[in-house]
Amino acid sequence: EKLRDEAALTQMGKLSAVVAHEVRNPLAAVKGGLQVLASRLPADLPGREIVAPMIARIDALNRIVQDILTYSKPNPPKRQRFDVAPLLSEVAATTRAASPGPAIEVSGAGAVVDADPEMTRAVLLNLMLNACQASGGSPVEVQTAIRGAQCEIQILDRGPGIPSEVREHLFEPFVTARAGGTGLGLPIARRLTLAQGGHLTLDDRPGG
């Protein structure tokens, strides 16, 4: 597993260097040009309505570029002590706004941890969004517990499960079981968790 991760990081490192210089800068220029055009075009000009979707697609591509850079070269964690309970509530509210539908139920013991709050927020948001997208409308449960000197956060859904052939490679970049997914969310979540000395695991849940 470690060798596989190192090989993936080597390839992603090469890719990120190309992406950063050859993709991100031209995208920024194209977006800027479209925004200038949009500001100058008459409001009733036929075809003007296509500019906004084009800008939205550029923004989506930029997010993919940023995901590649985050995975290949994450910033060092900025550790501080913070209570996970308010962070979990905040991330749950953000997830509900972004993915309305399934209820998100937060419970368990409060805990003060020594970690990077922004990295932790990014990991939790990714996992909660994934859980909501997979749950099929069933509630998503977020539970915290103290295990010795560690804080354990479980994000539990009642989704259809992940095929074994996908599951084996799920934390590798560009592997996804979701239509339209980039396959970078879970690898990034795992990288950010490992960078802080934590662990991210996928387990079957009793009852499905």
C-alpha positions in Angstrom: 0.0 0.0 0.0 2.8 2.4 0.9 4.6 1.6 -2.4 1.4 2.2 -4.3 0.9 5.6 -2.6 4.5 6.6 -3.4 4.1 5.7 -7.0 0.8 7.6 -7.2 2.4 10.6 -5.6 5.3 10.5 -8.0 3.0 10.6 -11.0 0.8 13.2 -9.4 3.8 15.4 -8.7 4.8 15.4 -12.3 1.2 16.0 -13.4 0.7 18.9 -10.9 3.7 20.7 -12.2 2.2 20.7 -15.7 -1.2 21.5 -14.5 -0.1 24.5 -12.4 1.7 26.2 -15.2 0.0 25.0 -18.4 -3.6 24.8 -17.3 -4.4 27.1 -14.4 -2.9 30.3 -15.9 -4.7 29.9 -19.2 -8.0 29.1 -17.4 -7.6 32.3 -15.4 -7.0 34.3 -18.6 -10.0 32.8 -20.3 -12.3 33.4 -17.3 -11.1 37.1 -17.1 -11.8 37.6 -20.8 -15.3 36.1 -20.5 -16.1 38.3 -17.5 -15.0 41.4 -19.5 -17.1 40.4 -22.4 -20.1 39.8 -20.1 -19.8 43.2 -18.7 -19.8 44.9 -22.1 -22.4 42.8 -24.0 -25.9 44.3 -24.2 -28.3 42.6 -21.8 -30.7 41.7 -24.7 -28.0 40.3 -27.0 -29.0 36.8 -28.3 -26.5 34.2 -27.0 -25.3 36.2 -24.1 -26.8 33.7 -21.7 -24.1 31.1 -22.6 -21.3 33.2 -20.9 -22.4 32.4 -17.3 -22.4 28.6 -17.9 -19.0 28.9 -19.5 -17.6 30.7 -16.5 -19.1 28.1 -14.2 -17.4 25.3 -16.2 -14.1 27.1 -15.9 -14.6 27.4 -12.1 -15.3 23.7 -12.0 -12.1 23.0 -13.9 -10.2 25.2 -11.5 -11.5 23.2 -8.6 -10.2 20.0 -10.2 -6.8 21.7 -10.8 -6.7 22.8 -7.1 -7.6 19.3 -6.0 -4.7 17.8 -8.0 -2.3 20.4 -6.4 -3.7 19.7 -2.9 -3.3 16.0 -3.3 0.2 16.1 -4.7 1.6 18.8 -2.4 -0.5 19.5 0.6 0.6 22.4 2.9 2.1 21.4 6.2 -0.5 21.3 9.0 -0.9 24.3 11.2 -1.7 22.5 14.5 -3.6 24.0 17.3 -5.9 22.8 20.1 -9.6 23.1 19.3 -12.9 21.4 20.3 -14.2 19.2 17.5 -17.9 19.6 18.5 -18.4 23.2 17.1 -16.5 22.2 14.0 -18.7 19.2 13.4 -21.8 21.3 13.8 -20.5 23.9 11.4 -19.5 21.3 8.7 -22.9 19.5 9.1 -24.7 22.8 8.5 -22.5 23.5 5.4 -23.2 20.0 4.1 -27.0 20.4 4.6 -26.9 23.6 2.5 -24.8 22.0 -0.2 -26.7 18.7 -0.3 -30.2 19.2 1.0 -32.2 16.0 1.6 -30.7 13.5 4.1 -30.8 14.5 7.8 -27.4 14.7 9.5 -27.4 13.7 13.1 -24.3 14.7 15.2 -23.8 13.0 18.6 -21.1 11.7 20.9 -18.5 13.0 23.3 -16.9 16.4 22.9 -13.1 16.3 22.5 -10.3 18.8 22.3 -7.8 17.7 19.7 -4.3 18.9 18.5 -4.7 19.2 14.8 -5.1 21.6 11.9 -8.8 22.9 12.0 -8.9 23.8 8.3 -7.5 20.5 7.1 -9.9 18.7 9.5 -12.8 20.8 8.2 -11.9 19.9 4.6 -11.8 16.2 5.4 -15.1 16.2 7.3 -16.9 18.1 4.6 -15.7 15.7 1.9 -16.8 12.7 3.9 -20.2 14.1 4.9 -21.0 15.1 1.3 -20.0 11.6 0.2 -22.2 10.1 2.8 -25.2 12.3 1.9 -24.8 11.5 -1.8 -24.7 7.8 -1.1 -27.4 7.6 1.6 -30.4 7.6 -0.7 -32.3 9.9 1.7 -31.6 7.9 4.9 -30.1 10.0 7.8 -26.4 10.3 8.0 -25.0 9.9 11.5 -21.8 11.6 12.8 -20.5 10.2 16.0 -17.5 11.1 18.1 -15.8 9.0 20.7 -12.6 9.0 22.8 -10.4 6.0 22.3 -7.4 6.3 24.7 -5.5 9.4 23.5 -7.3 9.6 20.2 -10.6 11.1 19.0 -12.5 8.9 16.7 -15.1 10.4 14.3 -17.4 8.1 12.5 -19.5 9.2 9.5 -22.2 6.6 9.0 -24.5 6.2 6.0 -27.0 3.6 4.7 -25.8 3.7 1.1 -25.6 0.7 -1.3 -22.0 -0.1 -0.4 -18.9 0.0 -2.7 -18.1 -2.9 -5.1 -15.0 -4.8 -3.9 -13.1 -4.1 -7.2 -13.5 -0.4 -6.5 -13.1 -0.5 -2.8 -9.6 -2.0 -3.0 -8.4 1.1 -4.9 -10.8 3.7 -3.4 -8.1 5.9 -1.8 -6.0 6.0 -5.1 -6.4 9.2 -7.2 -9.0 9.2 -10.0 -10.8 6.1 -8.7 -14.5 6.7 -8.1 -17.8 4.8 -7.8 -19.9 7.9 -8.4 -21.0 9.1 -11.8 -19.4 12.5 -12.4 -16.9 12.2 -9.6 -13.3 13.0 -10.1 -11.9 10.4 -7.8 -9.8 12.9 -5.8 -12.0 13.7 -2.8 -11.2 10.6 -0.8 -7.5 10.5 -1.7 -7.2 14.1 -0.6 -9.2 13.4 2.6 -6.8 10.5 3.4 -3.7 12.6 2.6 -4.8 15.5 4.8 -5.6 13.0 7.7 -2.3 11.2 7.4 -0.5 14.6 7.3 -1.9 15.3 10.8 -0.9 11.9 12.2 -4.4 10.4 11.9 -6.0 7.5 10.1 -8.9 7.3 7.7 -10.5 3.9 7.2 -13.5 2.5 5.3 -15.6 -0.2 7.1 -18.8 -2.1 6.5 -21.6 -1.1 8.8 -23.8 -3.6 10.5 -27.2 -3.6 8.8 -25.8 -2.2 5.6 
